[in-house]
Amino acid sequence: MTLLIGAVTLTGCTSAAGAGADDRVAPAATVTALTTGFARLQAGLDGSAGLAIAPVGGRSVLRLGDWTTGAAWSTIKVPLAVAALRNRPGEERDDAEAAITVSDNDAAERLWLSLGDAGQAANAVQSVLREGGDETTVVQQYPFGETSWALTDQVRFAAHLPCLPQAGPVVGLMDSIDPGQSWGLGGLPRVSFKGGWGPDDRTGAYLARQFGLVPTLTGTVAVAVAAQPKSGSFDDAVTMLNQMTALLEKYVSDLYGGLCRS
């Protein structure tokens, strides 16, 4: 079931990990305040922006803003690293670390090649997405970073990520992102996250996006953010992500976090 109110979408889905203690994203008053705050923020942004929140292990998704889908860019390296470490855990650790912590593209390419030919690699990464509750994303064979990944699908995957078998090492790497890439969600305390950014092939305009796991008083929430400024500037995209994160931080303590359950 999906409920659309203005720029807000509330979605219910079945959790593969098991629901948290409270499957709502936040109390109604907090949802209203966050929705109002985001609407005011977006009115002053010169571009498209999106924010999605889901409790770990739960079913609900709160989406705000007008940005809905686009290239995954380096955020696809998270399910890629999970697939590669499952396939060859002792051999791919260094490349997984480089691909996640400093977003090394050559390391990510080696992880991809370790999974077989392009079709096999795409299927392996897509299988991780399906296991994580993303039922719709189709992983592009090449370049895999240009896979279209909807914000709601990404946050749903993030909400399942810490509950997936053998995903712990990758989540651990998301705790150690290079400081030079710690904008946006990276400014939150104790966050595990990964960013991705790149220019449109036709226009050269940048999209910047991130997803991560944020601790709350009641557990952990998954968050996904994306920004696509009209200027096309990467710096402007980062500024927009910083502004969205600053708004989110005001309400983190009121969000309903969740836990992985068998």
PyMOL commands that set and color helices and strands:
alter all, ss='L'
color gray80, all
select helices_A, chain A and resi 28-43+73-87+93-101+105-113+118-131+144-146+151-163+168-173+179-181+184-187+234-249+252-254
alter helices_A, ss='H'
color red, helices_A
select strands_A, chain A and resi 2-5+8-12+47-55+60-65+69-71+148-150+192-199+206-216+219-229
alter strands_A, ss='S'
color yellow, strands_A
deselect
rebuild
show_as cartoon
